[in-house]
């Protein structure tokens, strides 16, 4: 069993390096509901069954991992719902898909560290 080291309800605190603006991100698993035509769903509730409000998280990130495939990661604004749904075909339209591949040349150029 996992035990949290802190009391914060978010998983990631991201900071814009230019503005210093912070956003709170809650990470959840995306499940594919075969009984619902293969739709994707993110169950966005805390351990006590309540939804995340704005003080808890600004954004929800869903991770969809299928055996043998590269995981897909989607982000969307927290609208204080318990469930977020999208068809597999429309997930990239409804949610922002975040690439998880790393281009070492781009990172090296941005950080002045050899690739």
N, C-alpha and C positions, 0 to 999 in steps of 0.2 A: 504494500500500500504506500502511496506517495503522500508525504506531509509537506505542506508549504512552509517555507522558512520565514515568510512575511505575511502580513494581513491584507496586502493589496489585492484587489479583485482582478487586476489586469495581469497579463503575462509579460508584455513588453512595453517599455516606455521608450518611444522613439523621439529623437530630437532633430529638428532641422538644423544643420550645421551653419546655415547662413543667418537664420532669424533667431535661433534659440527656442523656437516654439516647440512645445512638447505635446504629444498625443499618446493616449493610452490604448493599447491593443490587447484584445482577448483572442486567444487562439483556440480553435475548436476543430474537431474532425468532421469532414463531410461524409455523409453516408448516402449510398445509393439505394433508393427504395424500389425494389423490383415489383412490389405489390402496388406501386403508384406509377407504373409505366416507366420505371428507371429514373425517375426524377431524383435530383440531388437535394439533400436537406442538411442544414446546419442547425443543430439543437443548441440554442444560445441561452442556457439557463445556468444559474449558479448551483452549487451543491445543495442549497436549501430549496431549490425549485423555483426561485424568483428570477425574473429577467434582469439583464444588466441595464442600469440606467446610465445617464450621461456622466455621472460622477465615477462610475465603475469603468467604463470603456468608451472611447470615441469611435473605435472601429472594431469590427470582427474580422478575423482572418480564418478562413476555412482551408484545411489541407485534405486533399482527396488522394489517397494512396491505393492503387490497385496493384496486386501482386505482379511482379515482372515489368512494371511500367514506371517511368519517371513520375513522381508525385506532381500534382497540379495544385497551385496555391492561389486562392482568390481572396480579395479584400473588399469589404463594403462598409458603409457607414452604419453605426449602431442606431437602429430605429426603435430600440427598446421592445423588440418582438421576441417571442420565445422560440420561433422557428423561422428560418429563411429558406425559401424554395426556389429552384430553377431547374429547367430541363437541361439535360446534358448538352443539347444543341444550342441552347440560349445562355448557358452559364457565363460565357465570355462577354455577352452583351449586357447581362443584368449586373454582373459583378466585375471588378477589375482583376484581371489575371496577372499575377506577379511571376515573372520569369525566375527560375531558380538556378539557371545555368550561370556559370561564372566565366567571364571573358578576362583571362589573366592579363592580356595586353592592355585593355582598357583600364583595369584596376592599377596596373603598374604605371601607366601614364598619369593617372589621376593622383597617385600617391608618391610618384618619383622613386618607386622601388622596382628593381629589376624583375621581369616576369619569370 
